[in-house]
Amino acid sequence: MTQPRTTAELRALDAAHHLHPFSDTKALNDEGSRVIVKAEGVWLTDSEGNRILDGMSGLWCVNVGYGREEIADAVAAQLRELPYYNTFFKTTHVPAIELSAKLAELTPPQFNRVFFTGSGSESNDTVIRLVRRYWDIKEQPEKKVIISRRNAYHGSTVGAANLGGMAPMHAQNVALPGVVHIAQPYFWGEARQGETPEEFGLRTARALETTIDALGEDRIAAFIAEPIQGAGGVIIPPATYWPEIARICRERDILFISDEVICGFGRTGKWFGCETFGTQPDLLVMAKGITSGYLPLGGVMVADRVVDVLLEGGDFNHGYTYSGHPAACAAALANLAIMQREKIVDYVADDAGPYLKAQWSKLAEHPLVGEAPMLGMVGALELTPDKIGRTKFPDVGKVGTLARDFSFRNGLVMRATRDRLIIAPPLVISHGEMDELVARAKKTLDDTYAELKRLG
Ligand SMILES: *Cc1c(COP(=O)(O)O)cnc(C)c1O
């Protein structure tokens, strides 16, 4: 029998052969990566036997928690029955059919059709193709510009990265023409002194209107936004923001794309973030929680009024080999069956969400914390040297990283965006586990505060 590799051996192989995404691989190789070997519920286990509470649902995706036999069984059965077939050339298959119908049932009423992809990034690339095709068919080919927001995240293919507004990504990217970025509704970071959240929400929303006017409505194809920016730091907009955006989208002849890769499938306490915020998207982008991350799958829901136009346009020359992969669709169906049977969306809205928020909000009293917003199962802790003046630490990101590393050592995965810690735990987290999460977050703040004091 061969011996399993030791942690040191695994780290050495990883360091020798693996280029990590969104990482400084050279620095990581010096430090050594943590090897995750198994998981159950909300708990990860690493190769050294440490149990870590996954406050990030992997990467915002493991909504029903780890270790669901039912999903594994559905995938195994599908792989035995029909592991692969395409949906390109006048063919289809049962899992893609069943999942299309299920998504039409679960999404808001304007949606009855889905285009399948393999990821959130592929879905957003698909969106670029779809909206341009839509305006071409309508004989308005000059409508090409997509308006997005600074610090938005829409994925990492070239198309999706350009839709996104992440400065560090744009710094490494050859920008494509046709994407314009406007202000984000990040009150803590970007409001003027003396401005109320309500005023700030209206002002940032109206940037959409003034940008449409400045560029000309006849050149604008669409506006894309996440209901709550995730990777940008869990930016929950002020209450005035989404109603004003909804008004502008109603009044203007542009398409509205809701990127629900994080907010979709229960994260905000409704099935989709657009339902939480009362918007009416024409395109709805999905991935992550659709399978709870058990297999890669994405998709774009297309509203009837857009479908009606597309169907008049003949061939749509776009698709991926793995569009609607049978095993991934089977995983999604099993995942959604669990969500419905266990009433997980209601649990987030009526029980877990309010329970966690009550404790999480109290962390705002910590000397290091400026604000501790939370909605549904997603929240943030803005770390600041000055709560009143809303100032930033001089070397942006350093304190955030310090805190994130403490958090890992305290047995809790939190992520850091700049100096903002973020959480998005599995939606099925229990009360006891939420108590544990908050206790570990509190200890992380204390450890970070003590370390900053020590460093002066
Ligand atoms: C993660 C994410 C994406 C990209 O999804 P991938 O599956 O990583 O390509 C797109 N949009 C949002 C809002 C995301 O959080």
Residues whose N, C-alpha, C, O or C-beta is under 5 A from the ligand:
A	BS01	LIG	S119 G120 S121 E122 Y153 H154 G155 E226 G230 D259 V261 I262 A287
